[in-house]
Amino acid sequence: MVGMTADITYIVIVIIVILLSMTLHEAMHGFVSYWLGDDTAKLQGRLTLNPIKHIDPFLTIILPIMLALSGMPIFGGAKPVPFNPNNVRWGEWGAALVAIAGPLTNFAIAFVSFGVWVLFGTPTSGFLYQIIHTTVLVNLGFFIFNLIPITPLDGSRVLYALAPDFVKRGMEAMERFGIIVVFAIVLLAGQYLSSFMITSMNFFLAVFTAIFHL
């Protein structure tokens, strides 16, 4: 019974952290696009911190919980905030800024949470530790996963600004399949993806540790 209660508590923490983190992630996409001159997100009601507006049932809830229950690195996404790349300043580079704003928000949350953990004396157990630990790992997972340069992930928009035209046309074709591409990656390359995520997360944790002189 104690183990079951602990599992339920962990899942509740994961869900709350995901909802808050992905809400900020998507809202930052909208705020940056609005700052760069595009009001598409505002007109469609996505320039908000209301998590209900940003939830994607599979990417935001089902996938992260499945990963959490299986002990794998937690990653996922949300319903993409719409924006018109033709409206933002600086063309493709402006669109890349809109895209990278979300993952960078997750990175900032992970970094600040790690700092809070240090501030509280680096506890390694207890409810507070579980919240902070989950927040760091979930946000690092979202940061790394969403920067993978494959459509429709955010990293693809950064690649789009650098890629030659024939690559851009291929990426545009892939965007039509959206969630199917992500699902296929998780399903067909799950083991390799998990290994990549763990290695990348350990790298950033080592960087955080060095910065805070632990």
Secondary structure by P-SEA (a helix, b strand, c coil): caaaaaaaaaaaaaaaaaaaaaaaaaaaaaaaaaaacccccccccccccccccccccccccaaaaaaaaaccccccccccccccccccccaaaaaaaaaaaaaaaaaaaaaaaaaaaaaaccccccaaaaaaaaaaaaaaaaaaaaaccccccaaaaaaaacccaaaaaaaaaaccaaaaaaaaaaaacaaaaaaaaaaaaaaaaaaaaaaacc
